[in-house]
């Protein structure tokens, strides 16, 4: 589903994140699910409960889960339930209550946290069995459409083929160097040496080409390498084993606030019941139904998605960069992990946790509904407010970047926001640009980036790309 609100294209995130809803299927004892995975085969002789539980514990204790306590709890819960007599099906509602702390009767149509986390859980299980668990004779998977682990033995055919492939591999044979008299008496020796020299030359050239290709691929995959300023800023995020959560805004919340003219407090948002206030408003039942429908979709603008993509492009194969949206982000994650919040507090209420300590705060004029940046403590030559100013040929907007400690001071937080989604994208461009970061580092006279805030003025001419100009900044070197 796509729509246009105020000139910004919106994407329904449910199309990206939601999985098929679990029905009321009942798992009968001794019934095996089919699998399209050629590496596994159904278990004929079911391994013991102890063997299956030991495997689940090994997977839960692996590198894939060591820094994701909630996914580990998810795995251990469904794993333990699957080993109970009678092979009961494990339902989404049950997992939401037992693992994610939701009320027993919570509305799954409004809160798909189980389905979203199940997608990541399946990826990490698969990752284990192709890395540390590659030699496990017993494997398991959680088929889509359900949450009960299904155990299988690795296919004997695949193992036999693998072994046969090893046996048929070319053998390396040492060849003695021929005596010069032998070479002269056997002309075919010249041909043999010539062939070996040719093969060696081809192999050397091929190795050199592959080395260069591998080097080029690594430079493409890790775009921060070879960029000193980018590397200096992102080191704590990309070189660390600590997880980093990239949190997209929930534009359906901002849209609802625009319609009702009432903000949604963070407390209501965290309780996953932001529409409760709507029922008490003096508006028509049809309007209430419209608002309920709007909030039933996870909307996000292209500019916000593009901002997230630029960050992911720094290290596209990273296992520590997690991509989620604000509606399904968890409070314990923001205290434990690094976090990158995209969007202002209107669409991403998690920003409220940092707003009071920020000097540059994105707000809205409720009368004109125009976005502006409040400068809470103006310095010489600075304005107290900076308001977006559209006209016929250009759009002048503002972007705010804040680099601060997370609430528990166990990691770092980045807030990227703008007076519109393109401004948010411009903020991400600034943080991933070697030229911009190096220029800023020289401006603040620092080798290592301290915590800081930046206010950018952005401009777009006739729909072309943005230019970003540094307007003001604050640094907090004592906070590190």
C-alpha positions in Angstrom: 0.0 0.0 0.0 1.3 3.4 -0.9 -0.1 6.8 -0.4 0.9 10.5 -0.6 0.5 12.7 2.4 1.8 16.2 2.2 3.9 15.4 -0.8 5.8 12.6 0.9 5.5 9.1 -0.4 4.6 6.6 2.3 5.3 2.9 2.4 3.3 0.4 4.4 6.0 -1.5 6.4 3.7 -4.4 6.9 4.4 -5.4 3.4 8.1 -5.6 4.3 8.1 -7.0 7.8 4.9 -9.0 8.5 4.8 -12.7 8.0 1.8 -14.9 7.3 -0.5 -14.8 10.3 -0.5 -18.0 12.4 -3.9 -19.7 12.3 -5.4 -22.3 14.6 -3.5 -25.2 13.2 -2.9 -28.1 15.7 0.2 -30.1 15.5 -0.6 -33.8 15.7 2.0 -36.2 17.3 4.6 -37.8 15.1 3.6 -35.7 12.0 6.6 -34.3 10.2 6.5 -31.1 8.3 7.9 -31.1 4.8 10.9 -29.0 3.9 12.3 -27.6 0.6 15.8 -27.5 2.1 18.0 -29.9 0.1 20.5 -30.1 2.9 18.2 -31.7 5.4 16.0 -34.8 5.4 13.1 -35.8 7.7 14.0 -37.6 10.9 12.9 -41.2 10.8 14.2 -42.2 14.3 13.4 -39.2 16.4 16.4 -38.2 18.5 15.9 -38.1 22.3 14.6 -35.1 24.1 18.0 -34.6 25.7 19.8 -34.5 22.3 17.3 -32.0 20.9 17.5 -29.8 24.0 21.3 -29.9 24.0 21.3 -28.7 20.4 18.9 -25.9 21.2 21.2 -24.8 24.0 24.3 -24.9 21.8 22.5 -22.7 19.2 21.2 -20.3 21.9 24.8 -20.0 23.3 26.4 -19.4 19.9 27.8 -16.1 18.5 24.6 -15.5 16.7 22.7 -15.0 19.9 25.3 -13.9 22.5 24.3 -10.2 22.1 20.6 -10.7 21.5 19.0 -11.7 24.8 15.4 -11.3 23.6 16.0 -13.6 20.5 17.8 -16.1 22.8 14.8 -16.1 25.1 12.5 -16.6 22.1 14.5 -19.6 20.9 14.7 -21.2 24.4 11.0 -20.8 25.0 9.8 -22.3 21.7 12.5 -25.0 21.9 11.4 -26.0 25.4 7.7 -26.0 24.5 8.4 -28.1 21.4 9.8 -30.9 23.5 6.7 -31.4 25.6 4.6 -34.5 25.2 1.8 -34.3 22.6 3.7 -32.0 20.2 1.6 -28.9 20.9 1.5 -26.0 18.4 3.1 -22.8 19.8 0.9 -19.8 19.2 1.9 -16.2 18.5 -0.3 -14.9 21.3 1.4 -17.2 23.8 4.9 -16.1 22.7 3.9 -12.4 22.8 2.8 -12.8 26.4 5.5 -15.2 27.7 8.6 -13.8 25.9 7.8 -10.2 25.0 5.7 -9.3 28.1 2.5 -8.4 26.3 -0.9 -8.7 28.0 -2.4 -12.1 27.4 -5.2 -10.7 25.3 -3.2 -8.2 23.3 -4.3 -7.4 19.7 -1.9 -9.2 17.3 -3.3 -7.3 14.4 -2.0 -4.1 15.9 1.2 -5.5 17.4 3.2 -8.0 15.2 6.3 -8.0 17.4 6.4 -11.8 17.4 6.3 -12.1 13.6 9.0 -9.4 13.2 11.4 -11.1 15.6 10.6 -14.6 14.2 12.0 -13.4 10.9 15.3 -12.5 12.5 15.3 -15.6 14.7 15.1 -17.9 11.6 18.0 -16.0 9.9 20.2 -16.5 13.0 19.4 -20.2 13.3 20.2 -20.7 9.6 23.5 -18.7 10.1 24.5 -21.0 12.9 24.1 -24.2 10.9 26.2 -22.9 8.0 29.0 -21.6 10.3 29.8 -22.9 13.8 27.2 -25.6 13.5 28.1 -26.8 10.0 29.1 -30.2 11.4 26.0 -30.8 13.5 24.5 -34.1 12.5 21.1 -32.9 13.8 19.6 -29.6 12.7 16.4 -27.8 13.2 14.4 -25.0 11.6 11.3 -22.9 12.4 9.1 -23.2 9.3 7.2 -20.0 8.2 3.6 -20.0 9.4 4.4 -21.6 12.7 6.8 -21.3 15.7 7.5 -24.9 16.6 11.1 -26.1 15.8 11.3 -29.0 13.4 14.3 -31.3 13.8 16.0 -33.1 10.9 19.1 -35.1 10.2 21.5 -33.7 7.6 21.0 -35.5 4.3 23.3 -38.5 4.0 23.2 -38.1 0.2 24.6 -34.6 0.5 27.3 -35.8 2.9 28.2 -38.7 0.6 28.4 -36.4 -2.4 30.6 -34.0 -0.4 32.9 -36.9 0.6 33.1 -38.2 -2.9 33.9 -34.7 -4.1 36.8 -34.6 -1.8 38.0 -38.1 -2.9 37.9 -37.0 -6.6 39.7 -33.7 -6.0 43.0 -33.4 -8.0 46.0 -34.7 -6.1 49.1 -32.5 -5.7 52.1 -34.5 -7.0 55.7 -33.4 -6.5 57.7 -33.6 -9.7 61.5 -33.9 -9.5 63.6 -31.5 -11.5 65.1 -33.3 -14.5 68.9 -33.5 -15.0 70.1 -31.4 -17.8 71.5 -34.5 -19.7 68.1 -36.1 -19.4 66.4 -33.1 -20.8 68.7 -33.0 -23.8 68.2 -36.7 -24.5 64.4 -36.4 -24.1 63.0 -33.5 -26.1 59.6 -34.0 -24.7 61.0 -32.7 -21.4 61.1 -29.2 -23.0 57.4 -29.4 -23.8 56.7 -30.5 -20.2 58.6 -27.6 -18.7 57.0 -25.2 -21.1 53.5 -26.4 -20.2 54.2 -26.2 -16.5 55.7 -22.7 -16.9 52.6 -21.6 -18.9 50.2 -23.1 -16.3 52.2 -21.4 -13.5 52.1 -18.0 -15.3 48.3 -18.4 -15.8 47.8 -19.3 -12.2 49.9 -16.3 -11.1 47.9 -13.9 -13.3 44.6 -15.4 -12.1 45.7 -15.1 -8.5 46.6 -11.4 -9.1 43.3 -10.7 -10.8 41.3 -12.5 -8.0 43.3 -10.6 -5.4 42.4 -7.2 -7.0 38.8 -8.2 -7.4 38.6 -9.3 -3.8 40.2 -6.0 -2.7 37.8 -4.0 -4.9 34.8 -6.0 -3.5 36.0 -5.4 0.1 36.3 -1.7 -0.6 32.8 -1.7 -2.1 31.4 -3.7 0.8 33.1 -1.6 3.5 32.8 1.9 2.2 34.2 3.4 5.4 37.6 1.8 4.8 40.1 4.3 3.3 38.0 7.2 4.6 39.8 8.5 7.8 37.0 10.8 9.0 34.2 8.3 8.3 36.2 5.6 10.0 37.0 7.8 13.0 33.3 8.6 13.6 31.8 5.1 12.9 34.5 3.1 14.6 32.4 2.6 17.8 29.6 1.3 15.7 31.3 -0.8 12.9 34.4 -2.1 14.7 32.5 -3.1 17.9 30.8 -6.4 18.7 28.0 -4.4 20.3 24.7 -4.4 18.4 23.4 -1.3 16.7 19.7 -0.8 16.1 18.6 1.4 13.2 15.1 2.5 14.1 12.8 3.9 11.4 10.0 6.4 12.3 6.4 5.5 12.4 4.8 8.1 10.1 1.3 6.8 10.8 1.7 8.3 14.4 2.8 11.7 13.0 -0.1 11.6 10.5 -2.6 10.8 13.3 -1.2 13.7 15.4 -1.7 16.1 12.5 -5.3 15.1 12.1 -6.3 15.2 15.8 -3.9 18.1 16.7 -3.1 16.1 19.9 0.4 14.6 20.5 0.8 10.9 21.4 2.9 10.6 24.6 5.8 8.2 24.7 4.1 6.3 27.6 1.1 5.5 25.4 3.2 4.6 22.5 5.3 2.2 24.6 2.1 0.5 25.8 1.2 -0.1 22.2 -2.1 1.7 22.7 -1.7 5.1 21.2 -5.2 5.2 19.8 -6.8 5.0 23.2 -6.7 8.8 23.5 -8.6 9.0 20.1 -11.7 7.4 21.6 -12.1 10.3 24.1 -11.8 13.0 21.5 -14.8 14.9 20.3 -14.7 13.7 16.7 -17.1 11.7 14.6 -17.2 7.9 14.6 -16.1 7.9 11.0 -13.1 10.0 11.7 -12.2 7.7 14.6 -12.5 4.8 12.3 -10.2 6.5 9.7 -7.6 7.2 12.4 -7.7 3.6 13.6 -7.2 2.5 10.0 -4.2 4.8 9.6 -2.5 3.5 12.7 -3.2 0.0 11.5 -0.4 0.5 8.9 3.2 1.1 9.5 4.0 4.1 7.2 7.5 5.4 6.4 8.6 7.9 3.9 11.2 7.2 1.2 13.6 9.9 2.6 13.7 8.1 5.9 14.3 4.7 4.2 17.1 6.3 2.1 18.7 7.6 5.3 18.8 4.1 6.8 20.1 2.6 3.5 23.1 5.0 3.5 24.1 3.8 7.0 23.6 0.1 6.1 25.7 0.6 3.0 28.7 1.4 5.3 28.9 -2.3 6.2 26.2 -4.3 4.3 27.3 -7.6 5.7 27.5 -6.6 9.3 25.9 -8.9 11.8 25.7 -6.2 14.4 23.5 -3.7 12.5 19.8 -4.4 13.1 17.0 -2.8 11.1 13.7 -2.2 12.8 10.9 0.4 13.2 9.9 2.4 16.2 6.6 0.6 16.8 8.4 -2.7 17.5 11.6 -1.4 19.2 12.1 -2.5 22.8 13.0 -0.3 25.8 15.7 -2.8 27.0 17.4 -2.5 23.5 17.9 1.2 23.7 19.5 0.8 27.1 21.8 -2.0 26.1 22.7 -1.4 22.4 23.9 1.4 20.2 20.9 3.1 18.6 20.3 5.2 15.5 16.9 7.0 15.6 15.7 8.3 12.3 13.0 11.0 12.3 11.8 13.5 14.9 9.9 12.8 18.1 6.6 13.4 16.3 7.0 10.2 14.2 9.7 8.5 16.3 8.6 8.9 20.0 11.9 7.3 21.2 13.5 10.7 20.5 11.6 12.0 23.6 14.2 10.2 25.7 16.9 12.5 24.4 14.9 15.7 23.6 15.4 17.5 26.9 19.2 17.3 26.7 19.4 18.4 23.1 20.0 22.1 22.2 18.5 21.8 18.7 15.0 20.4 18.9 12.7 19.7 16.0 9.1 21.1 16.6 6.0 22.0 14.8 4.0 25.3 14.7 0.5 24.0 15.5 -1.0 27.0 13.8 0.7 26.7 10.4 1.8 23.1 10.8 5.2 24.1 9.6 8.2 22.4 11.0 11.0 24.4 12.7 14.2 23.8 14.7 14.2 25.5 18.2 17.7 26.7 19.3 17.2 26.5 23.1 20.4 28.4 24.0 21.4 30.7 21.0 25.0 31.8 20.8 26.2 35.0 19.2 25.0 35.3 15.6 22.5 32.4 15.9 18.7 32.5 15.6 16.4 31.2 18.3 14.3 29.3 15.6 15.0 28.1 12.1 11.9 27.5 10.0 11.6 25.7 6.7 10.7 28.1 3.9 9.3 26.6 0.6 8.9 28.8 -2.5 8.4 28.3 -6.2 11.9 27.2 -7.3 13.5 25.9 -4.1 12.9 24.4 -0.7 15.0 25.5 2.3 14.9 23.2 5.2 16.9 22.2 8.2 18.5 19.0 9.5 19.5 18.1 13.0 22.2 15.5 14.0 22.7 14.5 17.6 25.5 12.1 18.7 25.0 11.3 22.4 25.3 8.5 24.9 22.4 6.1 25.2 20.2 6.4 28.3 22.2 3.9 30.3 25.6 5.2 29.0 26.5 1.7 27.9 26.6 2.7 24.2 26.1 5.5 21.7 23.0 7.1 20.2 22.5 9.0 16.9 19.4 11.1 16.2 18.9 12.0 12.5 15.9 14.3 11.7 14.9 17.1 9.4 12.0 19.5 8.7 11.0 16.9 6.1 12.1 13.4 5.2 14.5 14.8 2.6 16.2 16.8 5.4 16.5 13.6 7.4 18.2 12.0 4.3 20.6 15.0 4.1 21.6 14.4 7.8 22.5 10.8 6.9 24.5 12.0 3.9 26.5 14.3 6.2 27.4 11.5 8.6 28.5 9.2 5.7 30.4 11.8 3.7 34.2 11.8 4.1 34.3 15.4 2.9 31.7 16.7 5.3 32.9 14.8 8.3 36.6 15.8 7.7 35.5 19.5 7.3 33.5 19.3 10.6 36.4 17.6 12.4 38.7 20.5 11.3 36.1 23.0 12.5 36.0 21.5 16.0 39.8 20.9 16.1 39.5 17.3 17.2 41.1 14.0 16.1 38.5 11.9 17.8 34.9 13.0 17.5 33.3 14.0 20.8 29.6 13.8 21.4 28.0 16.7 19.4 24.9 18.3 17.9 24.9 19.7 14.4 22.3 22.0 12.7 22.4 22.0 8.9 20.6 24.2 6.4 19.6 22.2 3.4 18.4 23.4 0.0 17.0 21.7 -3.1 16.7 23.5 -6.4 14.0 22.4 -8.9 13.8 18.9 -7.5 17.6 18.3 -7.7 19.9 17.1 -5.0 20.4 18.7 -1.6 23.2 20.9 -0.5 24.0 21.0 3.2 25.5 24.0 5.0 26.7 23.9 8.6 24.7 26.6 10.5 25.6 25.8 14.1 26.9 23.1 16.3 27.6 22.1 20.0 30.2 19.7 21.3 30.2 17.8 24.6 33.8 16.4 25.0 33.3 15.9 28.7 30.4 13.4 28.1 32.7 10.7 26.5 
